[in-house]
Amino acid sequence: MSLFGIELPVAELPIDDDAVWPELQPVIGLFSRCQTQWRVAPMGGVVGLDYGGVAQVLVMYGISDADRPQCWVDLQTMEYAALAVINAKS
């Protein structure tokens, strides 16, 4: 797939099939691709994902319009769980 002259990989990110249920593989791939889309508060701490950036990732990797609502729900569930771990006080 090519977008703006950039060749994007079509294959899914490598995910151990035994470790992840097949129905969760798409959102785990999406979550991994959004790894640089975290918003950080001025005083420190991660606030959450930049949804504008995430929307572009959905488009760039060809997530269908029909699949996007469920992808958002699943991604927000992962985001919520990740924020608890990222912002936990040691």
PyRosetta script that sets phi, psi and omega in degrees:
from pyrosetta import init, pose_from_sequence

init()
pose = pose_from_sequence("MSLFGIELPVAELPIDDDAVWPELQPVIGLFSRCQTQWRVAPMGGVVGLDYGGVAQVLVMYGISDADRPQCWVDLQTMEYAALAVINAKS")
pose.set_psi(1, 139.7)
pose.set_omega(1, -179.7)
pose.set_phi(2, -124.9)
pose.set_psi(2, 133.6)
pose.set_omega(2, 178.5)
pose.set_phi(3, -139.3)
pose.set_psi(3, 125.4)
pose.set_omega(3, -178.8)
pose.set_phi(4, 54.9)
pose.set_psi(4, 33.3)
pose.set_omega(4, 178.7)
pose.set_phi(5, 79.1)
pose.set_psi(5, 5.3)
pose.set_omega(5, 179.5)
pose.set_phi(6, -104.5)
pose.set_psi(6, 128.6)
pose.set_omega(6, 178.6)
pose.set_phi(7, -83.9)
pose.set_psi(7, 119.1)
pose.set_omega(7, -179.9)
pose.set_phi(8, -101.5)
pose.set_psi(8, 141.5)
pose.set_omega(8, 177.5)
pose.set_phi(9, -68.0)
pose.set_psi(9, 137.5)
pose.set_omega(9, -179.7)
pose.set_phi(10, -88.6)
pose.set_psi(10, -32.6)
pose.set_omega(10, -176.6)
pose.set_phi(11, -65.2)
pose.set_psi(11, 148.2)
pose.set_omega(11, 175.6)
pose.set_phi(12, -66.6)
pose.set_psi(12, 157.2)
pose.set_omega(12, 174.2)
pose.set_phi(13, -65.2)
pose.set_psi(13, 148.6)
pose.set_omega(13, -178.9)
pose.set_phi(14, -65.6)
pose.set_psi(14, 121.6)
pose.set_omega(14, 178.9)
pose.set_phi(15, -130.0)
pose.set_psi(15, 131.4)
pose.set_omega(15, 178.7)
pose.set_phi(16, -65.8)
pose.set_psi(16, 112.8)
pose.set_omega(16, -176.6)
pose.set_phi(17, -60.1)
pose.set_psi(17, -26.8)
pose.set_omega(17, -179.7)
pose.set_phi(18, -80.1)
pose.set_psi(18, -20.2)
pose.set_omega(18, -175.3)
pose.set_phi(19, -94.0)
pose.set_psi(19, -19.5)
pose.set_omega(19, -174.2)
pose.set_phi(20, -130.6)
pose.set_psi(20, 131.8)
pose.set_omega(20, 175.7)
pose.set_phi(21, -62.3)
pose.set_psi(21, 142.2)
pose.set_omega(21, -177.3)
pose.set_phi(22, -55.4)
pose.set_psi(22, -36.8)
pose.set_omega(22, -178.1)
pose.set_phi(23, -70.2)
pose.set_psi(23, -15.1)
pose.set_omega(23, 178.6)
pose.set_phi(24, -97.5)
pose.set_psi(24, -10.5)
pose.set_omega(24, -178.0)
pose.set_phi(25, -59.2)
pose.set_psi(25, -41.3)
pose.set_omega(25, 179.8)
pose.set_phi(26, -61.1)
pose.set_psi(26, -42.5)
pose.set_omega(26, -177.8)
pose.set_phi(27, -73.7)
pose.set_psi(27, -30.6)
pose.set_omega(27, 175.9)
pose.set_phi(28, -67.8)
pose.set_psi(28, -39.5)
pose.set_omega(28, 174.4)
pose.set_phi(29, -62.0)
pose.set_psi(29, -42.9)
pose.set_omega(29, 178.1)
pose.set_phi(30, -62.5)
pose.set_psi(30, -46.4)
pose.set_omega(30, 179.7)
pose.set_phi(31, -58.3)
pose.set_psi(31, -43.5)
pose.set_omega(31, 179.5)
pose.set_phi(32, -64.2)
pose.set_psi(32, -39.5)
pose.set_omega(32, -179.2)
pose.set_phi(33, -70.7)
pose.set_psi(33, -19.4)
pose.set_omega(33, -179.3)
pose.set_phi(34, -94.8)
pose.set_psi(34, 16.2)
pose.set_omega(34, -173.3)
pose.set_phi(35, -62.0)
pose.set_psi(35, -20.5)
pose.set_omega(35, 178.9)
pose.set_phi(36, -101.0)
pose.set_psi(36, 12.2)
pose.set_omega(36, -174.7)
pose.set_phi(37, -104.7)
pose.set_psi(37, 20.2)
pose.set_omega(37, -179.5)
pose.set_phi(38, -81.7)
pose.set_psi(38, 137.7)
pose.set_omega(38, 174.8)
pose.set_phi(39, -94.1)
pose.set_psi(39, 136.4)
pose.set_omega(39, -178.9)
pose.set_phi(40, -116.4)
pose.set_psi(40, 135.1)
pose.set_omega(40, 179.7)
pose.set_phi(41, -71.2)
pose.set_psi(41, 151.3)
pose.set_omega(41, -179.6)
pose.set_phi(42, -57.7)
pose.set_psi(42, -32.9)
pose.set_omega(42, -178.8)
pose.set_phi(43, -94.1)
pose.set_psi(43, 10.7)
pose.set_omega(43, 179.3)
pose.set_phi(44, 103.1)
pose.set_psi(44, 164.4)
pose.set_omega(44, -178.3)
pose.set_phi(45, 89.2)
pose.set_psi(45, 145.1)
pose.set_omega(45, -179.9)
pose.set_phi(46, -91.3)
pose.set_psi(46, 131.4)
pose.set_omega(46, -177.5)
pose.set_phi(47, -89.5)
pose.set_psi(47, -40.4)
pose.set_omega(47, -178.1)
pose.set_phi(48, 158.2)
pose.set_psi(48, -174.7)
pose.set_omega(48, 179.2)
pose.set_phi(49, -77.5)
pose.set_psi(49, 148.0)
pose.set_omega(49, 173.5)
pose.set_phi(50, -81.6)
pose.set_psi(50, 102.6)
pose.set_omega(50, -173.3)
pose.set_phi(51, -65.0)
pose.set_psi(51, -27.0)
pose.set_omega(51, 175.1)
pose.set_phi(52, -64.4)
pose.set_psi(52, -42.0)
pose.set_omega(52, 176.7)
pose.set_phi(53, -67.3)
pose.set_psi(53, -40.1)
pose.set_omega(53, 178.7)
pose.set_phi(54, -62.7)
pose.set_psi(54, -41.0)
pose.set_omega(54, 179.1)
pose.set_phi(55, -59.6)
pose.set_psi(55, -38.7)
pose.set_omega(55, 178.3)
pose.set_phi(56, -67.4)
pose.set_psi(56, -36.2)
pose.set_omega(56, 176.7)
pose.set_phi(57, -63.4)
pose.set_psi(57, -42.3)
pose.set_omega(57, 177.5)
pose.set_phi(58, -57.3)
pose.set_psi(58, -43.8)
pose.set_omega(58, -179.4)
pose.set_phi(59, -69.0)
pose.set_psi(59, -47.8)
pose.set_omega(59, -175.9)
pose.set_phi(60, -60.9)
pose.set_psi(60, -34.7)
pose.set_omega(60, -178.6)
pose.set_phi(61, -97.4)
pose.set_psi(61, 11.3)
pose.set_omega(61, 170.1)
pose.set_phi(62, 69.6)
pose.set_psi(62, 30.4)
pose.set_omega(62, 174.8)
pose.set_phi(63, -67.6)
pose.set_psi(63, 124.4)
pose.set_omega(63, -174.6)
pose.set_phi(64, -66.3)
pose.set_psi(64, 154.0)
pose.set_omega(64, 177.6)
pose.set_phi(65, -56.5)
pose.set_psi(65, -36.8)
pose.set_omega(65, -178.8)
pose.set_phi(66, -67.3)
pose.set_psi(66, -30.9)
pose.set_omega(66, -177.2)
pose.set_phi(67, -90.0)
pose.set_psi(67, -14.6)
pose.set_omega(67, -174.5)
pose.set_phi(68, -62.4)
pose.set_psi(68, -43.6)
pose.set_omega(68, -179.6)
pose.set_phi(69, -57.4)
pose.set_psi(69, -44.3)
pose.set_omega(69, 179.8)
pose.set_phi(70, -69.6)
pose.set_psi(70, -34.8)
pose.set_omega(70, 176.4)
pose.set_phi(71, -61.1)
pose.set_psi(71, -42.2)
pose.set_omega(71, 178.9)
pose.set_phi(72, -62.2)
pose.set_psi(72, -46.2)
pose.set_omega(72, -179.9)
pose.set_phi(73, -60.0)
pose.set_psi(73, -48.4)
pose.set_omega(73, -179.2)
pose.set_phi(74, -64.1)
pose.set_psi(74, -42.4)
pose.set_omega(74, -180.0)
pose.set_phi(75, -64.7)
pose.set_psi(75, -40.5)
pose.set_omega(75, 179.3)
pose.set_phi(76, -66.2)
pose.set_psi(76, -33.0)
pose.set_omega(76, 175.5)
pose.set_phi(77, -64.1)
pose.set_psi(77, -44.9)
pose.set_omega(77, 177.8)
pose.set_phi(78, -65.8)
pose.set_psi(78, -39.8)
pose.set_omega(78, 179.2)
pose.set_phi(79, -60.4)
pose.set_psi(79, -46.2)
pose.set_omega(79, -178.8)
pose.set_phi(80, -59.9)
pose.set_psi(80, -45.2)
pose.set_omega(80, 179.5)
pose.set_phi(81, -66.2)
pose.set_psi(81, -41.0)
pose.set_omega(81, 179.6)
pose.set_phi(82, -65.1)
pose.set_psi(82, -40.0)
pose.set_omega(82, 179.9)
pose.set_phi(83, -61.1)
pose.set_psi(83, -37.7)
pose.set_omega(83, 178.5)
pose.set_phi(84, -62.3)
pose.set_psi(84, -38.5)
pose.set_omega(84, 179.9)
pose.set_phi(85, -76.8)
pose.set_psi(85, -45.7)
pose.set_omega(85, -177.1)
pose.set_phi(86, -61.4)
pose.set_psi(86, -42.2)
pose.set_omega(86, -174.9)
pose.set_phi(87, -94.8)
pose.set_psi(87, 6.8)
pose.set_omega(87, 179.2)
pose.set_phi(88, -64.5)
pose.set_psi(88, 138.2)
pose.set_omega(88, 177.0)
pose.set_phi(89, -79.5)
pose.set_psi(89, 130.4)
pose.set_omega(89, -179.4)
pose.set_phi(90, -78.6)
pose.dump_pdb("model.pdb")
